[in-house]
Every structure is written in C-alpha cells, then in structure tokens.
Amino acid sequence: MKKHFNTFKELQACVGQDVAVSDWCVVTQAQINQFADATHDHQWIHVDEQKAANGPFGTPIAHGFLTLSLLPLFFESAFSMAQTRMGVNYGLNKVRFTAPVPANSRLRAHMHLLACEDIEPAGIQMTWRVSVEREGSDKPVCVAESLVRHYA
C-alpha cells in the first residue's frame, strides 16, 4: 500500500525505519532487449535466449543496471509527498547486484530511510537503503544506497 506524507517533517520522523514497500513489477525479455539497445550492452547472457538457456542461469538475465534503473518506479509506487513540486535522483553511495534477475521475474523494493536532511532552497535530501527482492528468492537481487532530493 502506497504511503503518503503530508510534510517533510512527517518523513523525517521515519529516519531509521523501514518506510515502504513498492508494488511488484515484471522484468520482461522485451525490456531487457530494449535496455541492451539503449546501452549498447548486447552480451549474450542478456539477449541470446538460446545461448543463455545453456548458460549458468538457464535463461537470459537482466542487466544489473536495468534493475537499478527501476528505482524511480519503485519509489513512485511506494510513497508520495504532498508538499513536493519536484523530486530528483541525486546519486548513489553503494550498489551491489547480489543475485541474478532471470527474464520475466517479478521484483519489488523495500525502502529503509537512513537519513533525511534539510537542504536549500526549501527541500530535503533523503538517503535510502533500497533492497530489491525477486519473487521466489530468499536473497535480494540488488541492494543500493540511493540519494533522492525533494523540493517544496
């Protein structure tokens, strides 16, 4: 269920807590192929279904950076802020791709708020620990520390 915060102060009160869980999304082979085209990363393990079937995972897997690029989708589905006119990705501190994402996997993200500071003009900077889960796996597929800024 999507969490809603009316003020930055409400969100700041959640520092140190698990705040939200995103909706599930499916990573399809078509998305993997489109990502390969966009990034020019056509390694066979991602796009050659026949060769990948005989590879280490038995199927094509998503690019790690494709999984990472889903963070905005996860954030959008997990929570909203009433006083935000603009949100921006400020960067990443740490990223690990801890398990493969086979084509047609369902993913969702768990968000833990590590820090939330006021920034000028009229905004906040949030540091989130995001753990991306693959349905049916006991190990996350990606763990990242994401910095996001929202401006009122």
C-alpha angles and dihedrals in degrees: 000000000000114000119221126205120195096195140020088243090061090055093043088058088064097064109134093024140105098251110178149354120216129227118268119264131188122231105212130196087245090058091048090052092048091050090050090052093048094049099031089235103135098159109162094239087069106035111019103081095184096048092041090053086066094041131096095282100039092233140042115286131209121255112260089235090054089058090048091049089062092069093096090053090050093049092047093053095043105053147354135207121216098204097047119112093171139012126194137187105242098184146269133282100189133009130179128176098210102174138011124266108219116209112276093025121150114231136185134171134233114209125207117183109226099173141355120190134176115249132185133285098036101304149104134233115215127197111204131187102215120193115190114210127202115212110252096019126105092205126069116245095214135014117190140168104222127192115208130178126205124190127201 
